[in-house]
């Protein structure tokens, strides 16, 4: 019985290790992509469009955003 428990603990430890390594690798990839200025997906913020994996200002929407901020700041 103790040998079975030992094997289960060893397998569980390897599974946990692999899970942590995978998470770390994904976090590093996301951080590297963000440092390169790459858009990581999802709906871009109002005032921006996505072109070639990068955010670029959308002139029309940016004008609306500036107007909203000026109205709210007064």
N, C-alpha and C positions, 0 to 999 in steps of 0.2 A: 504493500500500500504506500509506503513512504517513497518508493522508487517512482511510482506513478505520479505522486504529488510533485516530486522533484522535476520530472519531465514536463509536467504542466506549467510549473513556475518558469522553467527555462524557456519554453515556447512562448509563454506570456511576456517574458522579458524581451525576447526578440521581436515580438509583435509591437510592443510599446516603443522599442528603439526605432523600428522602421517607421512607425507613425510619426515620431518626433523628427526624424531625419527628413521625411517627406514634407512635413509642415515647415521646417526650417528652409528647405530648398525652395518651396513656393514663396515664402515671405521674402527671401533674398532676391528671387526673380522679379517679384513685384516692385521691391525697393529699387533695384537696378533700372527697371523700365521707367519708373517715375523719375529717377535722377536724369535719365536721358530725355525727359520731357515727353514721353509717350503717354497717350491717353489709354487708360486701362479698361475702358468699356463703360457701357451704360449710356444714359441720356446725357448729352453734354449740357453744361450750364447755359442758361439763357444768355444770349450775347455771343455765343461761340458755336462753331461748327467743327466737325472732325474731318480733317483731310490728311491722308497718309499717316494715320495713327497719331496725329498731333492736333491740338486745339488751335484753331485760328479764329480771330475775331470776326463776327458777323456784323457789318457796319449798321445795318438797319436795326437789328435787335439791340446792339450796343447803345445806339442813340436812344431807344426806348428805356433802357436800364438807367442811363444817365439822367433822363427826364424824371424817372421815378425817384431816384435818389435826391435830385434837386427839389422836387415837390415835398418829399418827406423831411428834408433837412430844414425847410422853412417853416 
